[in-house]
């Protein structure tokens, strides 16, 4: 990742803003924006004065030339498949939007979407956008307790769920979990239910079958033009102080950034096909839904786990749909590699031109495996950097031949005093140029000051990084490491901090240990003098973490040690 000059001068900033004026001009605006940006830091807003609609930009404006083009290829874990053209998806979104309106949902209201990765999830996202409602995707793996916490934070007017979701050959009972979670909430007025698996469920007052929602809205509804900074969606970060943080993204800046990255970095032709194998509730909605659709492209969505029912399933999907760009996390790549160094075997993958990994550093062995065994030297393997606070993926290095490259956010490395760190020295990774998809608000455990406070005038990413002699910036990972446990992000640093607060504990560290499909969260603990390690102490410490943080944030194992680095 190339670093820009140490100071983003006025000429540089003017050119940067002009670039975004051009990028935003590629969107359809109901009312043109007055200026590119206004304000500073957390108060900065993009394209003020402009109004637009996200669903119109993803669907309606493409219909004259792309009505018959496939917008979404979808494949279910059991093997069922659907392909929706832009016309198909538009018709269903319009009906669902009108159905939501009939349930009393309007601009600014919130809708929680607790579904597996099925076409209806995309439909409901865009249906919310069409009427100016705000959607929050909830990972289908969340169990009841964590789901209740998430819904309490989101405060949705309507919940969308399904009878069940497929995951690794097992049906997750989403509706039953939702019913239990909703028992303690009073804000949800209706639950829309998709029949995915034919599982027996209990129906309650306020439950609406998805076909009935569509039937009630067949007349459609006009799209609602909203201000550029009107909330489009909420993503969620790791639990802090017992609550996840909701990251609220505005409409105009988020769409402009997603479209620019898709057009200039992830694809080399308008009809390229993208397969984003990343959790939909995280960056998957940016790179797997909004980015491709706002650009008029085709996206591939897969419901299940990458090894179900065969360990070649991922490569079969790439080959079957002629995927040009494949995105995955490094942990998913390592899992794919662990199933056999031969990779896709006899499958050609001739269409594949770009593989992007992001979310953490990709190790050299996995990089070489992707380059030699998977793509066979025919595709670019790129390192992506981004974060949910900035809308998902921000930049990739290198870009494929024929791509102009994404707008450069100005990644740099600075020391504690904010001055540039010398090459080879680890420091804070910062963003010098303002980024359109940066959150417009945070809800829950975190504050904007965590990002704008450490280095005034600069955006602190919370990552460690190092600048190479050639000027490239290498991201070394999170300063506060996070992992996913059943769809919930957990902060390892906060787990350790909570353990250290217990009177039994003198020192503690928490690590992620890869042991299988679900990582172990292992707590290494030094007990105070006079406290003997036993099962009761372990149970007390686990209960303390659970009571303090909530959700799924708790160690799966406690290992007692004599000392830890830094323990005195």
N, C-alpha and C positions, 0 to 999 in steps of 0.2 A: 504494500500500500504506500503510494508515494506521499511524502510530506510536502506541504507548501512552505512558503517563506515564513520566517519567524513572526512577522507582523502582517496582518491582512490590511493593507493600506486602502485609502479611499478609492484609488483607481481600480484596485483588485475587487473591492466590494461592489463598485458600480458595475463592473463587468459581470460579477457573480449574480447580481440582482437582474441584470439584463437577460442573462441566461434563463433565469426563472420566469421572467416576463414572457419569453418565447415559449418555454415549456407549458406554462399555464394557458397560453393562447391556443394550445392544441386541444384544450377542453371546451365543452359547450357551456357557455354562461348565459343565464337568463338576463342578468344585468352585469355589464362589464365591471371589473374591479377598478378602483380609483388609483391605487398604487400597488407595488409589489409587496411591500412589507412596511409595518409601522411598529414602533415600540422597541424595547430591548429586553434581553434575557427571557425570563419566564413570561413577561408581558408582551413579547413580540407576537404579532398576528400577521398572517399571510393573506394577501389579496383582499384587503378590507374594501368594503363597498360592493364587492361582487356577490352575486347570488347564483346558485346552481343546484343541480340534483345529481347525486351519485348514481342512482339507478339509470337515469337518462343517459349519463355519460358511459355507463357500462353496457347498455342495451339499446335504448330507443334510437340513438344517433347512428348506430351501426346498421339498422334495419334496411335502409335503402340499398345498400350494397352488399350486405352480409346476412340477410334474413335466413338464407338456406345453409349458411356455414355452421359447422358444429362449434358450439361455444364450450360445451362440457362433455368429455368422454368420462363416464363413470363406471367403475367396476366394484362389485361387492365382494366381500371376503369369500362367500360360498361360490362365487363364479358368475352371478347374475350381472348383466351389463345394460347400461342405457346410454344413449347419446342424444343430447338436446341441442338443437340448433338455436341460433339467436332468436328466431321467431318463437320457437317452443318455450324457451326460458322467459322471454318477454311476456307471453300470454299467461304463464303460470304466476309470474311475479305480480302482474297487474291484478289477477284474481286474488292472490294472497294478500296484497296490499289493501284491496277493497274489503276483504274479509276482516283484516285487522282493524280497519276503520270502523267496521260494524261492531267490533268488540269494544269500541271506545278509545282505541289507541290513536294518538295524534302526534304532531310535531313535538319533539322533546321528551315524550314518554319513552320508557325503557322496556325492552323485550329481551328476556334471557333465552338463549337457544342451547338446550341441553340435548344434543343429538350426536349420533355417530356421524362419520363423514359420508353422508348420503346426499343426493341432489336436493332434497328438501331443505337441507341446511343452507345451501347457496340461495335457494328461492326465498327463504325467510330473511336472510341477510339483506337481499336487495329489495324485498317487499318493505322492510323497515325503512330502508334508505329512501324508497319512493315517496313515503308519506312523512319523512322527516323524523321518524322515530330512531332511537339509538339502540343498537344491538350489542349484546355482550355474549360471546360464545363461551360456553362452559365445557371443559373437557369431559368426554363421556366416561372416563375412568374414575371420576371423582365419586367416592362413596358418600353415604348419607350425611355424615357429620360435616365433611368438607363442603359438600353441596349446600347445606343449610347456611354455613358461614358465607359462602360466595353469594347466595341469593340475598342474604341480609345486607351485604354490602351494595349489591346492584340495585335492589329495591325495584324489581320489574313490575310493570302493570300486567304483563302477560308472560307466561312461560310456554315455550315450545319444546316438546319432548317426544319420545317414541316408546312403543311398548318395550323394545329392547334394542341393543346394538351388538353387532358381532365384534369380538375381540379375541384373536388367537383361538378360534374354533369354539368359543364359549359365548353364550348370550348374556349380556349384562342387563339386568332388569331396570331399565332407566325409569319407566313410569312408576314402578313401586318405590324406587329410591326417591323420586321427586315427590310422590305423595307423602312420604314420611318426612322429608325435609320441609315441605310446605306446611305441615301441621303446626309449626311454631311461628309461621309468618302470616301477617294479615294483609299484606299489600298486593298480593297476586289475585287478580280478579277472574282470570280465566287461564286454562291450560289447554293448549292445542296439542293433539296427540296424533302422531304419524304411526300407522301400522307397518312396521318394518319386517317383523318376524312371525306375526300371527300368534304371539304369546298371549295367554289369558291375562287380562288386567281387570282392575276394579275401576268402574266409572263413577265419578262424583259430580255433584252440581258444579257447574262452571267448566267442566271438561268439554272440549269441542273436537270432534273427529276432523282430521285434516281435509278429507274430501268435502265435508260439510262447510269448512271454512272457504274452500275454493268455490263451491256452488253458490254460497251467499255473496261472493264477490265477482261473479262472472261479468257483470257490467263494467268492471274496472274502476279505476279512480285516477284522476289527474295527478301528475307528480307535483310535489310541493318544492318550490324553489326556496332554499335556505341560505343564510349568510355563509360566507366562506369558512368562518371559524365555528359554525354550528356543529355540535358533536355528531360524529358519524358512528363511532363504535368505541367500546371500552375493552382493552386488553388487561390482563392481570399478571402482576409480578409476584415474587416470593413473599411468603408471610413475613411481616414485621410486627412485633409486639402483638401477636395474636391475630393479625388481620393481613390479608393480601392487599397489595396496592393496585387500585384501578388506574390505568393509564388511558386518559380520554384523548381521542384524536379528532381534530377538526376535519371538515369535508374537503375544502379546496386544497390545502397544503398537502394532505395525505394523498389525494388522488394525483396531484401533480408529481409528487415524488415517486409514487408507485409506477406511474406511466413512464416517467423519464428513465427509471432504472430498467424497466422492461424493454423499452424501445432501444436504448443505447448500450445496454450491457448484456441482458439475458437472452436476447434474440438478435438474429442478423437479417431476418425477413419477416414481413407482417404476418405470414401464415405459419410461422414456427409454432411447434407444439411443445408445451411446458408441462412437466410432471414434478410437482412439489410434494415430496414425501416428508413433510414436516407437520406437526400437530396443527390442525386448523385453527384452534383457539389462540395460537401464538402467531408466528410469522407466516403460517400457512395461509391465513386469510389475505395477507398482503401479496405474497408471491404466487399463491395458488388460485386466488379468486380475483381480487381487485386489479392487480397488475395486468394479468392477461386480458381480462374482460374490458377494462377501460381502454386497452390498446387494440381491441378488436381481434384478439388471437384466440387460440384454442387451448384449454387446460385439461389435464388428465387428473382425475381424483380417484383415489383408492381407499376403500373403507377400512381395510383390515391391517393386520400385522404383516410385515414384509416377508415373512417366511411361511405364510399360511395359504394353502395347505402344503406348498412345496418351497424349498429354500431358493428356488430359482424364480419365484413369483415376481419379484421386482423386475428382473431382466426380461421376463415374458411380457410384462406390461409395457416396458420401454420398446420392445420389439414389435408388439402387436399394434400399437398406436403410432409408431414412427416418431417417437419422442425425440426432439432436438435438444432440449435443455432439461437436465435432471438436477433437482436440488434435494439435499439431505443433510442431516447433522453428522458430524464426525462420529458420534457414538453409533448411529445407524450404519455408517460405512464400516466401522470396526466390527459390528455384528455381522454384516454381510460377508466381510472377509473371513470371519471366524468359521463360516460354514464351508469354506473351501477356497483355496487360493486360485482355483481354476476360474472363478468368477462366473460369467454367463455361459461357459461351456461352448456348445455348438451354436448358440444364438449369435447372429451377426451384429446386432445393434448398429447397423450401417447408418442409421439416421442421426445418431447421437453426435452432437458437435460441442457440447459444453456440459461439464459437471461442476456444480458449485456446492461447496460445503460451508457451513456457517453455524455459529453458536458457541464454538470453542475451537481451539487449534486442532488441525488435522496432523497427526503424527506422520513422519517421513515414510514409514513402511506402508501405511494406508494410502498415502499419496502415490507412491510408486505402484502399488497394486491397482489403483484406479487407472493410472496412465498406461500401464503395460498389459494388465490382464483383462480389465473391463473395456476400456476404450481402444486398446491395442494401438495407441499412438495416434489415433485418428481424431481425437477430441481434445479440447483444452480442459484441464483440471484447474479450477480457480478457487482461491480462498476468499470467502465472503466475510465481511464484517458488518454488524448492525446490532440493534437492540430494540426491544419492544417500545422503549421510550421515544424512539425515533422512527417508529412505524414498521420495524422489521429490518430487512436487508437495506444497507445504505450504499455499499460499494463492493466491488469485486476486483481481484487482481490475479492473473491478467484477464483482459477481455478477449473474446474470440476474434479471429480475423474477420474483418468486415463490419465489426461493431465500433461505433465512434467512441464508446466509453461513457460511463455515467458521470454526472456532474461531480467534481472533486470537492468533498466537504472540508478539506484542509485538516486531515488528521495529523497530529503532532504529539511529541512527548516532552513533558516539562517536569521539573523538579518541584519540591514542596513550595518554593517561593514563586513558582509560575514562570521561571526562566527556562529556555529550551535546554533539555538534557543533552549532554554530549553523545555522539554515536557510541553504541555498546552499553550505555548506562540505562538501567530500568527506571522508569518514571511513570507519572500519571498520563494516560492517554486522553487527549482533549480534542475537541472539534473547534477549529478557528472560525469557520464560516457558518452562518445561520442556516439551519436545515428546515425545509418546509413541513416535513412530517413530524417534527418535534411535538410532543404532547401540548395540548392547550390547558390541561388540568390534571392534577393527581388527586386520588381519593384513597383514604385509608392510611397506611403506615408510613409513607414517605412524603418528603417535602421538596418543592422545587429548589430550595436552598442547597440540597445535596448535590445538585447538578450545576447551579450557577454560583454557589457560594465559595467553593475552594479556590477558584482562580477567576477573579472578576473580569467580565468581558469574554470569558471562554466557557465552553460547555465541557464539564468534566464527565467523562463516560463511566467512571467507576472501574475501568480496566487498567491493568498493568501493560506497559508496552516498552519496546526498545527500538531506537532508530539505528538502522544499518548504515555502514559507510557509504553505500550508494544513495542514501536518502530515504529508502523505503522504511515504513513503519510496520513493525511486527507486533501484533497483539499477542500478549502472553497469557491472557485469561483474566477472569474477574478478580477484583480485590476482595469482593465478598462472594465466594463461590456459591453457586446454586445448583441444585439438581431437581429432577422431576420424579415425584413419587405419586403414582396413580393419577397423573395429570395435574398435580399441584406442585408448584415450584417452592422449594424449601431452601432457606438460607443456612448454609453450614456455619457461617460466622455467628449468626444469632443463636443457633443451637449451642455452640460452645460458650457464648456469653451467658446464656441462661444457666447452663450447668455450673459455670464458675460462680454464679450468684448463690448457689445452694450452700448452706453452712457446712455440709459434709466435704465439700470439694475445695482443694487448694489450687488445682490447675486442670484444664481440660482442653482437648482439641477434638475436632470432629472431621472425619474423612469419608469420602465415598469409596466403597470397595466393590468392584464389578464381580458379581458371583453368578449371574444368570440374567433372566429377563428383567428382574427388578433389582436395582443396586442396593447393597447393604449400606446403611448409615451407621458407621461405627464410631462410638465415642471412646476416646482414650482419656482416662480419668486418673488423677493423683488425689487420693483422699487425704483429709486432714489427719494429723497425728491422733491416734486413739480410736479412729473409725476403721473397723474391720470390714473388708470386702465380703459381701455375701449376697444371696438372692434378694433378701429384703432391702438392702441398700440399693441394689440395681433397680428394683421395682419402685422404690421411692424416687430415684433420680429420673426414671422414665416418666413417672406420674407428674413430677415437678415440671418437666419440659412440656408435657401435654397440657397441663393446667395453665401454664404461662403463655404458651404460643397458640395452642389449639390446632385444629385441622390434623394433618398427617405428619406434622413436624415433630418427630420423636426418633431417638436412636433405635435401630433394630438390635444392636448389640452394644454392651459396655465392656471395655477391656481395661482392667486395672493395671497401671504401670507405676514404677518407682519414681519416675521423673519425666518431664517433657522439655524440649528446647525452650529456653527462656524462663523455666521454673527455677526459682531460687528459695 
